[in-house]
Amino acid sequence: MRASASSSPDLPALQTRLQHEFSNPRLLAQALTHRSFSADHNERIEFLGDSVLNLAVAGLLYERLSELPEGDLSRARANLVKQDTLHQLAVVLGLPEMLRLGEGEARSGGHKRPSILADALEAVIGAVYLDAGFDKAAGLVRRLFKDVEINPQMQAIGKDSKTELQEWLQGRKMKLPIYRVVGTMGAAHQQTFDVECEITEYGRVERGIGGSRRAGEQAAAAAMLMFVNSLDA
């Protein structure tokens, strides 16, 4: 049985907040749909939106922090696109009231869950990209981050495992790791994600499990870090 924080999301109001009127509003509806609500959910669009977000934020940082080297820019980007930041932006945008959730997920407070909201925000960005192209999606990202403080000191914030692994590989002129979700377990409202992290140059694959795709990627990256750090020992 279906349920949701909003069974009929007010898409026109959200489009006003996004400052983008969709040619295909179904894309926005899908971006707000959790897998517990429908098979036509937002995970594929969220995957796309994640890449669009990272590129748009990279451009923003390149402009504003022109004095920082590559490694510090990567760390600053990681802090801007982390779950906590995206969760806060999703709340400001009013996404908790817009999500379409299955009955169990709605009862368990899914509309407040940071991982779901962060993923939904990325899906919305992906939906704008599909509807109108990169420039429109990048414009949305810039509006979303206009009140987020961006300064050189951001690079001093601690690294997460994915960022640390990326910097280790970049320092050795190696390809970035490849992350793949290889399995999901549990009910839709209490899923865990089994994620692989692969470094092609070593033919090495490590796995991690987390309560969201992001958490699974971080766990897999942490496992891979143990391997690559052992090479330097």
Secondary structure, DSSP 4 states (H G I P E B T S, - for coil): -B--S-SS--HHHHHHHHT---SSHHHHHHHTB-TTT-SS-SHHHHHHHHHHHHHHHHHHHHHHTTTS-HHHHHHHHHHHSSHHHHHHHHHHHTGGGT-B-BHHHHHTTGGG-HHHHHHHHHHHHHHHHHHH-HHHHHHHHHHHTTTS---GGGGGSPPPHHHHHHHHHHTTT-PPPEEEEEEEES-GGG-EEEEEEEETTTTEEEEEEESSHHHHHHHHHHHHHHHHHHHH-
